Amino acid sequence: MAEPEIVKKKTRILKGTVVSTAMDKTAVVLVESKKRHSKYEKIIKRTKKYLVHDEKNELSVGDVVSMRETRPLSRRKCFVLHEIIERVK
């Protein structure tokens, strides 16, 4: 009998801008995506806010970051900080 093959799920990595750091060890990141409208063929911008776990509290408003999907850490927090791409001055 062959053993079942373990398939590892590919984690999503998103890029966005920090809009709030008011909570402890948590930042709110705004991710912008572009999608083509199915009927009118126009490019539409969509935005969504995600809660990101920031263990060291090193983010500030305006930073551009990438975040990695992980197991649920709280009710709305399912992403963890992957790297800081650009710091605000």
Helices and strands as residue ranges (DSSP letters): E 13-20, E 26-36, E 43-53, E 64-69, E 77-86
